[in-house]
Amino acid sequence: MNFFTCFDGQGKVIARCQTTQEIEVLKKMGRPIEEVREMKKEEAVVCSLTGSPSDFNMDY
């Protein structure tokens, strides 16, 4: 399972997403996503242990 971290133009984390569809939804909502990086496996484990990556998205 792949997870992605979305960043704004200043390098701040906007959201953590599980699918590219979630990223597209955030873009349509007007989030200023400038960069998307796939999380390393050790980073993604934290998301899978703490719940859904959408739990980190304040706008969802």
Z-matrix of the N, CA and C atoms (Angstrom, degrees):
N
C 1 1.440
C 2 1.521 1 108.57
N 3 1.331 2 116.33 1 131.11
C 4 1.463 3 121.89 2 -179.56
C 5 1.518 4 110.46 3 -102.40
N 6 1.318 5 115.27 4 142.94
C 7 1.451 6 122.18 5 174.89
C 8 1.518 7 107.75 6 -124.82
N 9 1.328 8 115.87 7 152.57
C 10 1.453 9 121.28 8 -177.37
C 11 1.522 10 109.86 9 -128.26
N 12 1.332 11 115.55 10 146.24
C 13 1.451 12 121.73 11 174.17
C 14 1.523 13 107.75 12 -111.12
N 15 1.323 14 116.47 13 131.16
C 16 1.462 15 122.34 14 -179.38
C 17 1.524 16 109.04 15 -105.81
N 18 1.334 17 115.66 16 134.69
C 19 1.457 18 122.06 17 -178.00
C 20 1.522 19 110.79 18 -121.20
N 21 1.336 20 115.45 19 151.34
C 22 1.462 21 119.65 20 173.72
C 23 1.527 22 109.12 21 -87.82
N 24 1.317 23 117.45 22 -175.86
C 25 1.451 24 122.32 23 -177.33
C 26 1.512 25 114.83 24 -66.22
N 27 1.344 26 116.98 25 -15.82
C 28 1.459 27 120.95 26 179.60
C 29 1.521 28 111.96 27 -101.37
N 30 1.339 29 116.71 28 6.96
C 31 1.458 30 120.87 29 177.54
C 32 1.516 31 115.46 30 85.06
N 33 1.331 32 117.20 31 9.11
C 34 1.464 33 120.70 32 179.32
C 35 1.526 34 109.68 33 -86.02
N 36 1.342 35 115.81 34 143.70
C 37 1.454 36 120.61 35 179.59
C 38 1.524 37 109.65 36 -71.23
N 39 1.335 38 115.87 37 127.19
C 40 1.453 39 121.69 38 176.93
C 41 1.518 40 109.76 39 -95.39
N 42 1.341 41 115.97 40 -45.45
C 43 1.459 42 119.88 41 -174.80
C 44 1.522 43 110.43 42 -161.28
N 45 1.303 44 114.54 43 162.94
C 46 1.464 45 122.14 44 170.26
C 47 1.521 46 106.05 45 -119.81
N 48 1.325 47 115.85 46 126.91
C 49 1.460 48 120.90 47 -174.71
C 50 1.522 49 110.44 48 -125.97
N 51 1.319 50 114.94 49 155.54
C 52 1.460 51 120.31 50 178.86
C 53 1.524 52 111.84 51 -97.20
N 54 1.313 53 118.03 52 -26.52
C 55 1.466 54 120.62 53 -177.60
C 56 1.523 55 110.13 54 -131.58
N 57 1.336 56 114.75 55 159.57
C 58 1.456 57 119.10 56 175.95
C 59 1.527 58 110.49 57 -69.12
N 60 1.336 59 117.50 58 -24.98
C 61 1.460 60 120.69 59 176.58
C 62 1.531 61 110.63 60 -64.20
N 63 1.325 62 117.65 61 -39.05
C 64 1.461 63 121.03 62 177.07
C 65 1.532 64 110.16 63 -62.95
N 66 1.323 65 116.39 64 -38.73
C 67 1.461 66 120.95 65 178.94
C 68 1.529 67 109.88 66 -63.62
N 69 1.324 68 116.58 67 -42.89
C 70 1.472 69 120.79 68 179.22
C 71 1.526 70 111.25 69 -63.73
N 72 1.319 71 117.25 70 -37.57
C 73 1.471 72 121.08 71 177.79
C 74 1.529 73 109.50 72 -62.51
N 75 1.324 74 117.06 73 -44.69
C 76 1.462 75 120.26 74 179.09
C 77 1.525 76 111.25 75 -62.39
N 78 1.331 77 116.92 76 -39.91
C 79 1.469 78 120.11 77 177.67
C 80 1.521 79 110.46 78 -62.66
N 81 1.332 80 117.19 79 -42.62
C 82 1.467 81 120.84 80 179.28
C 83 1.517 82 111.56 81 -65.98
N 84 1.352 83 116.75 82 -27.09
C 85 1.461 84 121.14 83 177.31
C 86 1.523 85 111.01 84 -77.18
N 87 1.346 86 116.87 85 -5.76
C 88 1.455 87 120.08 86 177.48
C 89 1.512 88 115.24 87 96.88
N 90 1.336 89 117.52 88 8.70
C 91 1.468 90 119.01 89 178.12
C 92 1.522 91 109.34 90 -68.10
N 93 1.331 92 118.76 91 134.78
C 94 1.467 93 122.27 92 -175.53
C 95 1.530 94 112.48 93 -81.05
N 96 1.317 95 116.76 94 64.83
C 97 1.465 96 121.20 95 -177.87
C 98 1.523 97 109.04 96 -77.73
N 99 1.330 98 115.90 97 117.22
C 100 1.460 99 122.07 98 -179.67
C 101 1.525 100 111.47 99 -103.09
N 102 1.325 101 116.84 100 -29.51
C 103 1.465 102 120.44 101 -175.62
C 104 1.519 103 109.13 102 -145.05
N 105 1.320 104 115.91 103 142.73
C 106 1.461 105 122.39 104 176.16
C 107 1.517 106 106.96 105 -127.51
N 108 1.330 107 116.15 106 128.03
C 109 1.461 108 120.92 107 178.46
C 110 1.520 109 109.77 108 -124.19
N 111 1.321 110 115.43 109 136.76
C 112 1.456 111 119.65 110 174.91
C 113 1.531 112 107.84 111 -71.97
N 114 1.316 113 116.24 112 134.35
C 115 1.458 114 120.69 113 -178.82
C 116 1.520 115 109.85 114 -75.10
N 117 1.326 116 116.02 115 148.62
C 118 1.458 117 121.21 116 174.17
C 119 1.523 118 108.43 117 -68.91
N 120 1.308 119 117.03 118 156.13
C 121 1.463 120 120.52 119 -177.49
C 122 1.525 121 111.63 120 -56.54
N 123 1.326 122 117.84 121 -39.78
C 124 1.464 123 119.86 122 -179.06
C 125 1.528 124 111.86 123 -68.61
N 126 1.333 125 117.90 124 -29.03
C 127 1.463 126 121.30 125 175.52
C 128 1.528 127 110.51 126 -74.86
N 129 1.330 128 116.17 127 -39.92
C 130 1.458 129 121.17 128 -177.86
C 131 1.518 130 111.92 129 -66.20
N 132 1.326 131 118.24 130 -28.36
C 133 1.459 132 121.65 131 178.79
C 134 1.520 133 110.18 132 -59.50
N 135 1.326 134 117.34 133 -38.37
C 136 1.462 135 121.39 134 179.54
C 137 1.519 136 110.17 135 -60.76
N 138 1.338 137 117.77 136 -42.72
C 139 1.464 138 121.20 137 178.80
C 140 1.517 139 110.58 138 -63.22
N 141 1.319 140 117.08 139 -44.45
C 142 1.459 141 119.03 140 -176.68
C 143 1.524 142 111.41 141 -70.05
N 144 1.317 143 118.41 142 -25.04
C 145 1.466 144 121.24 143 178.49
C 146 1.527 145 112.34 144 -82.27
N 147 1.330 146 116.66 145 -30.30
C 148 1.466 147 120.11 146 -175.67
C 149 1.521 148 113.32 147 -94.55
N 150 1.300 149 117.40 148 -4.97
C 151 1.466 150 120.51 149 179.80
C 152 1.503 151 110.93 150 123.79
N 153 1.281 152 115.84 151 -161.13
C 154 1.454 153 122.33 152 -177.60
C 155 1.528 154 110.41 153 -71.16
N 156 1.342 155 117.32 154 142.73
C 157 1.462 156 119.16 155 175.45
C 158 1.525 157 111.73 156 -59.30
N 159 1.335 158 117.28 157 -26.32
C 160 1.462 159 118.83 158 179.37
C 161 1.526 160 111.54 159 -67.73
N 162 1.348 161 118.10 160 -15.00
C 163 1.451 162 120.77 161 174.35
C 164 1.526 163 110.75 162 -60.71
N 165 1.339 164 116.97 163 -24.76
C 166 1.452 165 121.65 164 -178.93
C 167 1.513 166 111.86 165 -85.44
N 168 1.318 167 118.58 166 -13.77
C 169 1.462 168 122.78 167 -178.10
C 170 1.520 169 109.47 168 -85.85
N 171 1.304 170 116.38 169 109.39
C 172 1.451 171 121.34 170 -175.91
C 173 1.531 172 112.06 171 -68.27
N 174 1.334 173 118.18 172 -24.90
C 175 1.461 174 121.71 173 -177.01
C 176 1.521 175 113.44 174 -86.86
N 177 1.299 176 118.12 175 -10.86
C 178 1.474 177 120.70 176 -178.37
C 179 1.500 178 110.52 177 -76.95
